[in-house]
Amino acid sequence: MTNLSHLRRDFPILRREVEGHPVIFLDSAASAQKPIPVLDAMDRFYRSQYANVHRGAYRLSQEATELYEDARRRVARFINAGSPDEIIFTKGTTTALNGLSSSWGYDHLEAGDRIVLSMMEHHANVVPWQLVAKRTGAELVYVPLTTGYDIDLDALRSTIDSRVKIVSLTGMSNVLGTIPPMQQISDIVRAQSEAVLIVDGAQLVPHVEVDVQTLGADFLAFSAHKMLGPTGIGVLWGKPELLEEMEPWEGGGEMISTVDLYESTWAPVPQKFEAGTPPIAEAIGLAAAVHYLEEIGMNAIRSHDLDLTEYALHRLGEVPDLVQYGPTDIKSRGGVVSFTLGDVHPHDIATILDSRGISVRAGHHCAKPLMADLGVTATARASFHVYNGRDDVDALIEGLHEARSLFGLSEG
Amino acid sequence: MALDELYREVILDHYRNPRNRQPLGAPGAHADGHNPLCGDEISLDILVVDDTVTEVSIVGRGCSISQSSASMMSEAIKGKTRAEIAELTGRFKAMMDIDTEGDAGLDPDRPGSVLGDLEALQGVRKFPVRIKCANLAWTTLEEALGEAK
């Protein structure tokens, strides 16, 4: 067991009180809190190093450019990309997936082609594909889940054929915590189609060591703000030959080589995909977050998440009327637990917990197709990161008992 | 924050035993209410005869606040004229409005004398994120009344 909750002191916000209670933050799957090194790196940049990148012939711009490109190198090493040029900074996972759908998707899809998703995708990995399907006449196909809340590999096998051009799947479900076996999925996709495999890594990358050389994906998207970094920046990683081939999805400054009145040529990858002034301070904050995660060690983080999740599942199992949604095999899930509690609606659960300073998410978690599949309209969700400990789970359980008592659920 | 001020018995009773769920006897005006943020849903049908709401049918799903508010509203508006309903709606929204220090005209000495069971929802004001839940049925009602014109 790895206990990292001593790291709490690095997160100033956790010293705050809500309603006379210290903040107990159990909503990291929505967005994680920020440690001092991230805050300091961004503050330092704005106070003493700030300038735009890639243009000024002056010292400040040169320093800012170095820091920005250092961030790219650090992120590349973090996911073991072949080169920093494979790292495209975007606004976040959502922008990365929209970029892929509107550029790669639009250029490679024809009427009758298929895009394969799973039943547990976040809306950010659903709606962009609906948009491009509408424009191209391609068709969306959803792979169902097993009763164990994982992607049904037999169904995947019978779905993948030469009509499938894109397979886009979550690396870890934001509702169920499921971490699908991506290598196995990749083997099926490769064996039965020429499709590209896109992984929505928004939940995976902040919690599990990801090596793009063995992940089995062609593209990987993730966001800084869920990995202890700032909002406003995310990453699209792609195989270099695919990034070379792909057209930019935005035009503007920074991304061009030459501009004539009626035509332009593009800058090399990755600048080709980074039109306009990029989120510079955010890239520096992301690099600091990556450094922070590396110092702890992704394996230690994984083991900490597993310990907390196992403990949470055990303690939640003791609460009468509570139903959990997610794999029972702890090894195939991350630090996310979703549940319902008798007829106490998740929003009521969240309000009751909030009065104890506990932040959980309640609702459809931007995964309405999954909610329908589970036969619920909403769940409550607790999710963990390095600053959480078993004491947070204990506080959650106490709050749930109060919810039961306020709603007059009988002890059973 | 006092949770027991929010989760009053009467609220839980309306949440668990919502009133006026039966369909209308004759076709009336319909409106759907939906809070995309939290997923609360209300489906409302009313029959307006000579300016009076004679029948109400309301179904939905969502949290205890949105659903109890809907159920209590359905009881409060039945048999009332448009003018009476407009006054009721005004008072209810005033009760929910954090900025108008309670000029819903409630009488603290005689609880329930002005808005009946609905007064039990006044605790919601202390939970600003839940005000939308309480108001959903009323916004849906305004739409249905517009339809009925």
Chai-1 contact restraints between the chains, C-beta under 6 A:
chainA,res_idxA,chainB,res_idxB,connection_type,confidence,min_distance_angstrom,max_distance_angstrom,comment,restraint_id
A,E19,B,M1,contact,1.0,0.0,6.0,A-B,restraint_1
A,H345,B,C63,contact,1.0,0.0,6.0,A-B,restraint_2
A,H345,B,S64,contact,1.0,0.0,6.0,A-B,restraint_3
A,H347,B,C38,contact,1.0,0.0,6.0,A-B,restraint_4
A,H347,B,C63,contact,1.0,0.0,6.0,A-B,restraint_5
A,D348,B,C63,contact,1.0,0.0,6.0,A-B,restraint_6
A,D348,B,S64,contact,1.0,0.0,6.0,A-B,restraint_7
A,T351,B,F127,contact,1.0,0.0,6.0,A-B,restraint_8
A,I352,B,L3,contact,1.0,0.0,6.0,A-B,restraint_9
A,S355,B,M1,contact,1.0,0.0,6.0,A-B,restraint_10
A,S355,B,L3,contact,1.0,0.0,6.0,A-B,restraint_11
A,G363,B,C38,contact,1.0,0.0,6.0,A-B,restraint_12
A,G363,B,G39,contact,1.0,0.0,6.0,A-B,restraint_13
A,H364,B,G39,contact,1.0,0.0,6.0,A-B,restraint_14
A,T377,B,G39,contact,1.0,0.0,6.0,A-B,restraint_15
A,T377,B,R61,contact,1.0,0.0,6.0,A-B,restraint_16
A,A378,B,G39,contact,1.0,0.0,6.0,A-B,restraint_17
A,L406,B,L3,contact,1.0,0.0,6.0,A-B,restraint_18
A,L406,B,Y7,contact,1.0,0.0,6.0,A-B,restraint_19
